[in-house]
Amino acid sequence: MNILVIGAGAWGTAMAVSAATHSDQRSVSLWARDAAQAQLMQAERANSRYLPGIRFPEPLAVVSGDVMAHAAAADLIVLGTPMAALRQWLGLLKDCSAPVVWLCKGFEAVAADGSGSGAGYGLMAHEVCQQVAPQLKSGALSGPSFAAEVARQQPTALVAASAHEGVSELLVAAFHGDAMRVYANSDIVGVEVGGAVKNVLAIATGLCDGLELGLNARAALVTRGLAEMTRLGVALGAQAETFMGLSGLGDLVLTATGDLSRNRKVGLLLAQGKTLEQAVASLGHVAEGVYSARTVLARARQVGVEMPITETVVALLDGTLPVTEAVKHLMARDARGE
């Protein structure tokens, strides 16, 4: 199998390393936009910028240049790019015969100039694909995972989701191994909603921990956040049971409580009095929840789903609700049945 991973950030690199550790015969190429950076990684056999200390397996080659030439020779193409770049890449790869899958999590932002989806609200990744590359065999690889742990070959379980026959099975063949279990799932709506909403909820949980509100508060936030996630997913056509699995509860628990979570870190820094700009600048990586929170809320309103935790996070990020008032805002809600 010839696997091409596009995007040499932390996630793209980690998944390329994971694919290249399999014992069967395969070729794995990690494509980097910057030719000089690609040459440096190939020479050092490491991505010192994003995953320091991780040695590349022998079958992994770092490449650059004409990405379409590499794509033409691939049996599987993995996009390790942020959600904001997905539409552009899918448009470029729309005529590829190999399946294209994405690692990004979130809803597409609505462009201020009116370009993009044209729907007035953010689309899920598979909806973007339906717009720009409807003939492409595609899918998502998601679930509770930090890039550094995947690259270090620590035990991980992921979900391969696709509505196209054979794509999930191809992902299982590409990544399932001694350190990684990959489960196939046909509910791509549920998998993508879980991946998007958990990042927003992780910001809220980081705020909760940063304000030292206690473990009771954290448990309540995670539980009610899962309910929000499920309500939105079901309204968009997902299966409710998906949210009790890896891409729902599993990813939420990891991102909301794990010290490696960038979205949780944003909440912690906001609780310390940092501005949003200061918090994001200190990360050095993308925190998708910051960019997808407003889009998640807009999509929820479009289908009439109430998401009070998400609303509170958006108000915090927009600067319309002070950190000290966030808890009061949630606790002042009327009593109701669970």
N, C-alpha and C positions, 0 to 999 in steps of 0.2 A: 504493500500500500504506500502510495506517495502522498504525504500530508503537507500542506502549505498553511502556515500560520502567519497571518498578516497583522503586524503591529507588535513592536518589540518593547512594549511597556511591561509592567510586572506581570499582568495576567497572561498576555500573549506568550511571554517568555516561559512562565511556569507551565503552561499547557504544552508548549513545544517540548520542554524538558520531560514532562510526563509521558508524552507520546513516544519520545525517543528512547525511553528506558525499557520498552518492551523487548522481549527476547526474540520475537519473530522478525523476519526480514522486512524492513521498511525503510523509507527515506523520509526524513522530516526536515523541512526548510522553514526558518524563521525570517520573514521579510521585514526589513527596517527601511524607513523612508530615507534616512540619512546614510549615505554611502560610507562616509568616514566612520560613523558609529558602528555600522555593520562590520567594517573591516577590523575595527578595534575589538569588537566582541568575538569575531571569528579568531583573531589572533590570541586573545586572552582566554578564550573558551569560557567566557562568563559575561553576565550583564551586571557590571559593577555598580551602575547607576541605580537600578531598580531592585536587583536581587544579589547584593554583595555576598560573597562566600559560597555561591552555588556554582558548581562546576558543570559544564555542559557535557552530556553523554556523547560518545563518539559518533552516533548516527545523526546528530543534529548539526546542520549547516546554517550559518547566518548569511543571508543574501540581500541584495538590494537591486536597484535598476528597474528594468521593465517587468512590472508585477504581472502583467497579462501573459508574458511568456512563461513565467513560473506557474501561473494559474492553469494554463493550457495543459501542463504536464501533470497536474494534481488529480488524485482520486477523491480528495476531500480538502475543502478550503475552510479554514477557521478564522473568523474575524475577531481579533483581540483589540478592537478599537472602541473608544467611548461611544455612547448612544448618539451623541451629536454628529458623529461622522458616519453613522450607519447608512443613511439614505444615499449619500454620495458613493459609498463603496458598493452597495447593492446595485445601484445604477451602472457602475463600471463593470460589475461582474455578471450582469443580467443574462448574458448569452453563454455563460460557462456550462459545460455539460456535467461537471462535478458538483455534488451538493455543497451548499454554502451554509455554514452555521455560525451563530454569533455567541459571544460570551457576555456582552453588555447587558445591563439591567436598568430598566427605567422606561418611562414614556417619552416619546419625542417632544421636545419643546416646540411651542408654536412661535414661529418667527415673527418678529415685530413688523417686518415689511410685508407680511401676509403670504410669504412663500412657504413652502413645506407641504404639509398635509392638505391644507385648504379646508379642514374640517372644523376649525375653530377650537379644537381641543387636541391634546397630544395623543398620538397613536402608539400602540404597542409595536414591538419590533416586527412581528409577523404581519401586522397590518401595513407597515411601511413597505415590507417586501411585496405584499399583494399589490400595492400601488405602482411600484417602480420596476419590479421584476416578477410578475405573476407566474411566469413559466419556470422559474428557478426552483429546483428542489432545495428545501431549506429547513432550518430548525434552530433550536436553542439548546445550549449546554449550561445548566444552572445548578443551584443548590448551595448548601453551607460550606464555604471554602475560602480560605485566605491563600493568596498567591504564594507567600513564602513557605507555608506548610506543604502545599502541593509540590513545589519545587524541591523541597527537602525529602520528598517521598514519605511524608507522614500520612497515616490512614485517612482517607477522604471518601465520601460518597456523594455522587452527583446524579442529576436527572437529565436525560436526553429526551427532548420533547420535539415532536414534529407531527404535522398532519400529512406528511408525504410518506408513502410506503418505502421502507428500507432505510430511511435516513437515521432514525433512532438506532437501528441495529448496526449501521455503519459506525456510529459514534461509540457504541458499546465495543465494537471490535477494535476501534482506534485507541480507546483510552482505558478500558477495563483491564485491570492487572493486579499485581500483588498488593500495591498500596492504594489502589483506587477502584471502587465499585461504581458502576454506572448503571442506572435503572432506566429503562425505556418508559415513556409516558406519552400518550396521545393528546393529553389536555394542555396544549401549548398556551391557551389563554390563562389557565390557572397558574402555570409555571411562570409566565411572564408577569402577571399581576403580583405574585408573591415576591419575585425578584425586585420589582419596582417599589412596592409599598414598604418592605422591610427596611430599606435604607432611610426612609422618612421616619419610621418609628424608632430607629436606632438613634437618631438625633434627639428625639424626645427622651429616650432612656438615658442617654449620656447626660442630658440636662438634669434628669432626676438624680442620677448618681453624683453629679457635680455639686448639686445643692444639698447632698447628704440627707435625702428624704427617707432613706431606709430601704430595706429589702422588701417590706410589705408593699411600698409604693412601686418599686420596680416590678414585682410580680403582677400587680394590678395593671400596670401600664402595658406589659408584654401581653397579658391575657386579653385586655380590652382592645389592644392593637391588633391582635390576631382576629378578633371579631370584626373590626373595621375592614381588614384585608379580605376576609371571607365574604362580607356583604358586597364589597365592590366586585370581587371576582365573579360571584354568582350572578350579579346583575349584568356582567359583561359576557356571560355564557360559560363560565368555568364550572367545574364539578367541585362541590363543597369539600369532598374528601381529599382533594389535592392539597388543601391548605393544612391538613394534619400530617403531611409528609415532608420530605426533604426540602422542597422549594417553598414551603409555607412556614410551618412551625420551626423546622430545622434551621432554615436560613435566618429566620427572625431571631431565634435564640442566640445563634452565633454572632450576628451583627450587632445585636442589642447589648450583649454582655462581654464580647471578646475584646481584649486589649489591643488587638491588631486592627480593629474596626475604625476606619477613617470617619465614617458617619457618626459613630458614637463619640469619637474624639471631638468632632465639631460641637456636639452638645456639651461635653465637658468643658471646652474652652469658653463657650458662651456663658456657662455658669460661673466661670472665673472672672467674668467681666470683659472678655475679649470681644471686639467687634466681629461681625461675620467676615469682613475682609481680612482681619488679622488671623482669624481661625483658619480660613481656607489657605491663606498664604503660608502658614506654618506647616501644612501637611506635606507639601511636595508632590502630592498625587491628587487625582480627581476624587471628590466625595460626591457620588452621584445623587445622594439624597438632597443636597443643596439645590441641584439643578432640576430635579424631578418633583420636588414637593408641590410646587404650584401646579404642575401639569397633572399630578395625581388628583389634586383637589378639584381642578377644572373638570376632569373626566368623571369624578364622582358626582359632581353637581349636574353634569350633563345627563346622567342616568338616575338622578334623584336619590343618591345614597348619602347618608349622613356620616361624616368622618370627623368627629370633634378633635381627636388627637392630631390628625393631619392639619386641620384648620389652625390649631394652636401653633404647630411648628411653622406653618406658612406665615402666621402673624409675627412670630419671633424673627424669622428670616427677613421679613419685610420691614422690621423695625416699628411696627404698629402696636406691639405688645411687649412691655418690658419683661425681662427674665423673671423678676420677682413677682410678677402678676400671672405668670403662666399657670402655676399650680392652682391659684385661686380661680382662674378662668375655667379649669376643668372640674374642680371640686364644687363649683357653684351650679353645676348642671342639675336639673330636676331629677329626683329619685324615680327609678323605673325598674321594671322587671328585667332580669338578665336574659 
